[in-house]
Amino acid sequence: MTPTQAFEAYCTAFVNGDHIAMADLFTEDGVFEASSIEKPLKGKEELRSQLRIIAQSSKNISTDIRVAIESGSTGHFEGVYEAEIIGTGGKIDGSPHRIDFKFVAVVEMQDGKIARLTEIYDTRPFHPEERQRMWNINRRTPYWNKTVDAKCKEWSVYNNMHFPMIYSRTPYEDYCALLEGVTLWDVALERQTQLKGPDAHAFLDYLCCRDMSLMEVGDCRYALVCDENGMMMCDPVVLYPWKDTIWLSHGNTDLTLWARGIVMGSTWNIEVSEPDVAPLQVQGPFALKTLSKICPASLAKMKNYTCLVTQVAGQDCVVSRTGWSGGFGFEVYPLSSDRASELWDAIMEAGNEFGIKVTGPVIHRAIERGVTDLNYYMNSDMNAFEDTGGKLVNIDKPADFIGKQALQNIDASGVKRHSVGLLFEGDVPRLEWFWEMNDGNDCTGEVRWAIYSFELGQYIGIAVVDNGIGIGDQVFVSHPNGVCRAEITTIPFVKRSA
Amino acid sequence: MNTQSSDLQASSALLNYVAALENKDIKSVAPLIGHHTLVEIPFMRPNRLVGQPEISKAHADIFEALDSIDFVLGTPLEKDRFAIAEGELRVQRKSGEEYTHQIGIVAQTDGEILTRISLYADARDIRMWSDRTIL
């Protein structure tokens, strides 16, 4: 095979998404390097696994070799690559995010196979020119510099902190890193509402509509916090790391202020505070091997939704078997952010041999697994039954709790809405705010999440809908680019990974 | 390297252009450029410069911004009116920052004139070689 024949075959296989054929063109220790990959790929095994991710990150791929020059075992090529990125939701104007670029490629052959393929191109056309600029109104996490170094491009705001969301890879690359490797997320914006004192456990039970009375030190629980009207405020993961000390690791709500306000002037014998604890999520099948290198605790023995106090990289931490991935992973809660950078570096170094990648929340997987909530907020007018179907509401628990009477009344009069999954027909844009939907008659609902499912190969969503809308029904969803049909289904959308 | 005598012009033009950049010699660039020459440089905005006025203006800005420009190129391969080379480009801005880029470079010629020179490199997160847009 000549260099030109080999490169043409490579391009054809790429267009067809045939990573096996692509890898088979290389010698056993063949090397592939390209401007958009972080380090060269070497050997058939790595080529197969990584070329699959690269090729399947996009669709409608085309290549055009415009200049081909070869001399002996070397070929130089100039050409054009065009494709659409899968799973971004597209641009505001409705057009897809594209990867279009001209390239120079160099092929070196050995015994009829590719020994080296180098592709050189400018990646700016498919990345933002620069990262999002920030304002000082919100807080940085202690890992800010690390996330910038890792090429975070887009942040959200969460608990008055900048939330690193999107880095400089395709959604499918991040998705594969989570399902097949190990990922590090800056989730320092998950703030801890700390309850400390003799009444900590009882007060926790008073805050949450789930029965928390059986929690013991070392337990974690997923819980709901409602206001006095039974309306959702947040869905914290509760950690019980020490006797008389409880953390509610909460979502985007001023939970600490809420709890402090309740305690203030009351007889509850506790202190409520927000400690300087900035958690990290280490998620993915290699999370255990990564953390075990720098943590003396028996992490392998930890059950799901448990926590322990230990050291990670020599720093005092709480480690929990929790996360927002719908799969295997840990959260690391350092007891001080003074050495946050050192902790970050230690985890990255430990995960290096497993190809650790810094990502934001992999929403694609979280929605597939249904680990997320309905995206509520204060005054979002959603009660606790609507979010979970009542699974986390124990209205008959002995202890009083905030919203108990209201939730009992709602239960008695009949819950009017429920949470469902959606299977969209065709592409939908990124959900920037909730979308209205209806069944073509009188029943309505609100889409609160929408994302592309790589496992199902279509866009999916989560909505709260009138009880008149049930599984298998067809509905119409109005989004910024038009109206599309969707089928109602159950959550989760997919099973947990092996 | 293909050494047929009739095919030497493109690689010679490529190397002459590279030498002119390394020497920061605008006078050496000018004779290579025709009225319709296209120069593609990812570190310029726009990255496609057409004709002598744009190209001269751009190179004046490049030489103003950069303290040094050094290419380390492999032997160009040449066919018909095209030559392609790969290598490294090392630049130092006058403000002190140094960058090394993996590059490809393509030259297309018509007689003694470059009809196109295309520099391939990843310019992501790199400050452009000129702060202004070349118009």
Interface residues (C-beta under 8 A of the other chain):
Chain A: S35 S36 V67 A68 I69 E70 S71 T74 G75 H76 F77 E78 K102 F103 V104 A105 V106 T118 I120 Y121 D122 T123 R124 H127 E130 K151 S168
Chain B: M1 N2 E40 P42 N47 P76 L77 E78 K79 F82 A83 I84 A85 E86 Q102 I103 G104 I105 V106 S118 Y120 A121 D122 A123 R124 D125
